[in-house]
Each structure stands twice: as C-alpha cells, then as structure tokens.
Amino acid sequence: MSFQALLLTRDGDFRCAITELDEAALPERAVTIDVEYSTVNYKDALAVLDRGRIVREWPMVPGIDLAGVVSASTDESWSPGDRVVVNGWELGESRWGGLAEKAAVDPGWPTRLPEGVSTHDAAAIGTAGYTAMLCVQALENHGLVPGDGPVVVTGAAGGVGSVAIALLAHAGHEVVASTGRVETEGEYLRGLGASEVIHREELSREAKPLEGARWAGAVDTVGSTTLATVLAQTVPHGCVAACGLAGGADLPTTVMPFILRGVVLAGVNSVYETPAVRDAAWARLATDLDEKLLAAMTDATVGLGSVTGVATRVLSGQVRGRVVVDVRR
C-alpha cells in the first residue's frame, strides 16, 4: 500500500519533494499511524529549507508533530482506532516524522488524545502548545500563583508564546507579551489574554547584572540577551521557564540574579518527557485552552504542497501562531 510523504534527500544535492512511498519503506516500529495532521514548526522550516543542520539521517520525512489514528500495533498498549498525538522524540531529525500520510513509531512515543480534542486541534496545539503547558506547569511547581505579579512571555506571537499567554491568562495571571510586532500583533495578543504588550527591544539588549525587579515569572522562547534581561528583572524568588533559543543559544548573564535574588531558571525540554508528564500536560490543555482562542492562533490549514512556502514565511517571521498541515491534501 502506498502513501504520500514529504521526503528530504541528499544524494549530492538537497531535495525536498512530495513522494509516493510503499508502506514497506516505513521504519520497523511497533505502532503504525494513519496521520491526519501535522504542522510547520520553526525546526521543520529549517529542515525543509535545508538550514540549521536539523536532519541527521537521510532520507528523512520531516515534521516534529503528528496527530492521527493507530492503524496497526504489535504492542498491547495500542489498538487500531486509538486517536493519538506524537510530539518530539527526534521526529523529523533522526526519525521519520509527521509530514506524511503514514508514520511508524515506538509504543512509548504516542500520547492518547483526551476526549474532546480533535486530531486537527491536537496538531494545532502541537509541540508548541505542549511545550507552553510544560512551561506553565514549571512556574506553578515553583509556587507561582495569580496575584504574585506580572508574568512576561517573550516571542509572544509565536506558537509557544501564543499558547502560553492563553494558558496563563486562563489561570488568572497578569500577562505581559513581548513581541517585535507590536503594531500588527498587539490586538491579537490582547485577544489571547495579554494585559500589556511591549516591544522586544525593551528586553533584547545587553542587561545589567541586576535591574529593577519586575517579573514574578516568565516564559522565555528567545534566549540570549532577552533571557539575560528577563533574569535581571525577575523579582526575588521568581521563576523563569526557558524553552527556546530563537535569539541565540548564548546566555550573557551573571550569577547575580541567582545568588542575590534567589531567581530560579527552569529549563523545559519537551522532546524526551515521560508518558506520565505528557498525559498530564495534554489533560490540562484539554481543559485550560479555549477552543476559540486556539482557532484564533491557528494561522492556516494547508496541504503538503504548501509546506515549503510556509517554511519560508516562518523563517522570515511572517507567521503568527500555528500552521496545521492536512497531509491528505
């Protein structure tokens, strides 16, 4: 049985093309999934445009997210008809990912979708939304509660930032959104629940070792000087959840925020989390993320043939929120 896939090859020259594959070409793994939806994340955009050395095995089906229905399983954990989402696990990097009509995965990778979450919405949430939920939980686990003070979200108009704003606002926090697109995205971010929108230039600069205490908590998707400034402005015993490096992998800070204010920097790694952590995060997403807000932060739903064009827009900062890919189109 054949299926369509976006296939990346490097036989001398790099090539990205929709290709018809036989199901026998799938990796030998216990669970086979009929994929319905995937997404175009920042990492996917780098992969399909051959930038950033994302792909480590060739040929490769990109797509770090997939949502669909189990079609076959040799593991008793899963049965045909189970609705699942898969995020991370090096999909699209060293393991075939979700931009295809079929996927084969290990039994520990899928997460069973909560009732009421469609496969389309699961893809719209994707790794970005799941990561945002992990960030919110990291802040809560540190003790952050509504009323402690403003929580800043950097890279606010992106996928992680958009979902984080919605989740934090739902929980009752005062949310400040930081973006480079204040004029065009301000109304959108306030619609998600931000009480204030600031320009990223306020944070993406060289910081002093300590600055005026401002943030009770933060979700940072940017890294580099932005994260350093956020740390320098975090209140005593505040917590910053860091999950991204869109602005760079460096961190030009000092120990001052940590030893003089007791600030906690909580790193969030969504790729290898345990099934129990994933189940808990997705259960919260099912109850805490408003469907209308999710629709508002979903930029578009496209077919496989539009992925490279979307990838170009993603890397140039022209995509707001999430882009879902219907792999059957």
Protein Blocks (a to p, Z undefined) as FASTA:
>chain_A
ZZdddddddehiacdddddddfklpccdfbdcddfbdcddfklmmmmnogghlalbdcdd
ehjbdcdddfbdcbfkbcehiacddeejhioklgccfbbfbdcddfklpccddehiafkl
mmmnmmmlmmmmmmmmmmmmnopaehiaccddehklmmklmmmmmmmmmnopacddddfk
lmlmmmmmmmnopabdcdfklmmccddfbdcdfbfbdcdfkgmmllmmmmmmpcehiacd
dfbfklojbdcddfklmmmnopacddddfklgcfklmmmmmmmmmmmmcfklmmmmmmba
cdfklmmmmmmmmmnopaghjadddfkZZ
